[in-house]
Amino acid sequence: MAAQMAADMATVSMTVNGKPITATIDPRTLLVQLLRENLRLTGTHVGCDTSQCGACVVHVDGRAIKSCTSLAASCEGAHVTTIEGLAVGGKLHPMQQAFQDNHGLQCGFCTPGMIMTAIDMVNRKGSSLDEHTIREELEGNICRCTGYHNIVKSVAQGAREMAALPKAAE
């Protein structure tokens, strides 16, 4: 039985927050499970398990994805960034700082996914974002605490501040 279980395992290698990792996992392991359970990167949250809420958003090769419906094995060789990988040298990423400055959170459960989605939004759409665009782009992220007003303010400020960053820092 143990030999059969070992045969059913897969090895996956990727770079997570700048560090190379290799893990032996069940091929059905979701990326969010690998991050939270194997790597103990618990900033990525599981809110719905159906890709509806956005609490699990991470970046894979620079693009935002919902990790609760992505197989870890599909990320072989990829560069994955989680909320824990944004701050550099103890300094928050501009989008993280903007959420703090504007109180773009209440309970904080959705905040990592919101921030990861917002950074992807700026990378795709640029830093001149109007309120309608921000709200439309955040449609796949649910906050059950707020009316989104401070979240939208946070994203707008973060976008402006990201415009001043060197491209590699985003």
N, C-alpha and C positions, 0 to 999 in steps of 0.2 A: 504494500500500500504506500509506504514512504517513497519508494522508487517511482511509483505512478504520480504522486504529488509533485515530486521534483521534476519529472518530465513535463508536467503541466505548467511549470513556471517559465517566465520570460525574463530576460535581462534587458534593461533599458538604461541608456546613458544619455545625459543631457547636461547642459550648463544651467544652473539655477542661481539667480542673483550673482552671477559672475564666477561661481564655483562649479567645477565639474563634479557630477555625481553619477554613480552607477548603482542600480538597485535591482534585486531579483524580486519580481512581483508576479502575481497572478495576471494573466493577459487581460482579464476583465477589470483590472484596477483603473479607476478614474484618476485623472490628473489631480483633482482636488484631494483625493485620498492619499496619493503619493506625497503631495505637499504637506498635508496636515498630519497624517499618521506616520509616514516613514521619515520625513524630514523635519517634522515638528514646526513647520511654518504655518502657524495657526491664524495669521492675519487674513488669509483667504477663507471666507466663510461659506457654509452650506446653508442656504435658506429654503430652497424649494425642491431640489433634486430634479427639476424639470426644465431648467434653463429659462425660467420666467423672471426671476427676481434680480439677477445680476450681482448678488453678494459674492459670487465665486470668480469674478473676472480677474484674469491675469493676462500678461502679455507673453505671447509665444512668437519668437522671431519678430518682435516689434509690433505685433498686432494683438488687439484685445480679443480674447476668447472667453467663453464660459467654461470653466474647468470642470463643472459638475456633469457635463455630458461629453467630455473629451477623454478618450482613453490615453493613459500615460504612455503606452507603447507607441501611440501615434506621434509622440513628441521626440522620438529617437533622434539624437543629434541636434535638437533644437536649443535655442537660448530662451529660457523662461525667466520672467521677472515677476516677482510678487510684490505686494505692498512693502514687505520688509526690505526689498532690494532697492527702494527708491532713494532713501536718505544716503548722503555721501559724507563721510567724515563727521557724523553727528549732526549734520545740517539737513533739515527737511527739504525735500523736493519742493519747488515753488507751488505746485498744486496742493501738496500736503499743507504747506504753510498758509495758503489761501483759505483752505477749509478751516484751519485753526483761527485765522484772523477774522473770518466772517461767521464763525460758529455754524458752519455748514453741516452740522450733525446734531443729533440729540442722543440716542442710545449708542450710536456708533457702529451698529451691526452692518449697515449697508455701506458705510463710509469707505472701506478699502475698495470695494467694487466700483463705487462712484468715482473715486480718485483714478483708478486704473482706466475706467471708461473715459473720463475727462481728458486724461493725457493722450489716449489714443485719438480722441476727437480733435484735439489741437494738432496732433501730428498729421492727421488726415485733412483737416479743414482750415488750418491756420489759426492765428491768434486773434483775428477780428471776428469774434462770434457774437451774434445778437441773441437776445433772450429766446426768441422763437427757435433758433437753431439749437441752442443748448438744451432746451426742453425737449425738442424732437429727438435729439441724439441720446438723451438720457432715458428715452422711453422704455428701454429694456432693463432699467434699474429701478427697483421699487424701494421707496422709503416709507415705512408705515408710521413714522413719528411726525414728519414735518410737512409743510405745504410747499416745499422745494424752493421757496424764495431765497433763503440763505445758501442753499446748494447752488443755485443759478449764479448768485453773486460770487460765490467761491470759485466756480469754474471760470467766470469772466475774468476775475482777478488773476487766477492761476495762468490762464491763457496769455494775458498781457505780460506776466512775468516770465513765462516760458519763452516768449519771443526774444528776450534779451540773453537767453542761454546759448552757449555753443551747441551746435546740433547734436554732438555725441552725448551731451548731458541729459537730453530728453529721454 
